[in-house]
Amino acid sequence: MFFRGLGSLLSYAILALGCYKAGFGIYLAMTVSDPQFAARRYLAADTTGEAINMGLTYILGAVVLGLLVQIAHGVSNWGAEYEDEE
């Protein structure tokens, strides 16, 4: 129970970080005159493309972690249901 909640919270935090990195990378790429300098300064990446790629990777990882948490929740409920019948 504790680890499912922690995994869910972690999944949402990673999703928020990924959306921030990807969105801010796109914003910097479209509006700043020197996007490479801005990416180094604000996103800790060499280019805005790298920041967008890292953000999308974080989003994918958050989705996978969220699916694993949902599977764990379903399996724990399923196992408890069959323990009572035996």
Order of alpha helices (4+ residues) and beta strands (2+ residues): alpha-alpha-alpha
